[in-house]
Amino acid sequence: MWSNNSAAPFLLTGFLGSEAIHHWISIPFFIIYLSILFGNGVLLVLIQSDHNLHEPMYYFLAILASTDLGMTLTTMPTVLSVLLLDRREIAQHSCFTQSYFIHSLAIVESGILLAMAYDRFIAIRYPLSYNSILINSRVMKIGLGVLMRGFVSIVPPILPLYWFPYCRSHVLSHAFCLHQDVMKLACADITFNRIYPVILVALTFFLDAMIILFSYILILKTVLGIASIEERAKALNTCVSHISCVLVFYITVIGLTFIHRFGKHAPHVVHVTMSYVYFLFPPFMNPIIYSVKTKQIQRSIIRLKSLPFSELQFPLL
């Protein structure tokens, strides 16, 4: 009914054909969102409170956890609003803003995984120089660079969305706003908005993945040069958590890309489910991976349990 009103709000979509059970579907989503908030929140509290975790590796992990929290807080309101309250309308400027944060935080996550790979490369390749190379000021510059790349690079395709006319259907295909979803509704020349994201993905996600792969080839080469089998295992064990997070992130990215490119005839529920897996699975798994695989964090959790609430240091998010 909004087809002739360019300024009318967009309509978000949940699971088509399953609207009658949306309130039941919202229960696992609510539990997953709470788990993500709790898990990543605990990681931030641990890193803030435990001086043994004041190292470059954990500073990067704190940025990763903050990014996951940001992504969750960006998508959670509209997803739960659609599933739980059946409120589908979203103002255009709110939609564009949500799209901006979703895509920028995804690029930030890819960048921080690359920074963490660099941290592991320095730790294993140059262990004696690790503390002199990754000093706090350099870690801050890397973190700031990752954030700037994510939040600046996505501006060019998002800005035109604010002045495009929208004379077609205002119905979106997800319960949150994605750039590629919104631009298809515009009655304007969207050539730039089609080409720029492809180049951006190649220069961020793809390039980051290639550099991470190359860094681990060099790490493996270094580890194989260690004479002691025990030392080899110890060195590789410090990379297990990061490798697991990289696999979780990029497998979901590849899966979502594959569905969008080659699954045009797949049921709508497949596309929607893959998008939720992409946005929820990495933030859900990252705290679990680091809690299970990292002994320092396990020890910090034990210490945290023994501290009175008044002594906890809560980071400012």
ABEGO torsion letter per residue (X at the ends): XAAABAABBBBBBBBBGAAAAAAAAAAAAAAAAAAAAAAAAAAAAAAAABAAABBAAAAAAAAAAAAAAAAAAAAAAAAAAAAAAGBABBBAAAAAAAAAAAAAAAAAAAAAAAAAAAAAAAAAABAAAAAAABBAAAAAAAAAAAAAAAAAAAAAAAAAAAABBBABBABBABABBBAAAAAAABBBBAAAAAAAAAAAAAABAAAAAAAAAAAAAAAAAAAAABABAAAAAAAAAAAAAAAAAAAAAAAAAAAAAAAAAAAAABBAAAAAAAAAAAAAAAAAAAAAAAAAABAAAAAAAAAAAABBAAABBBBBX
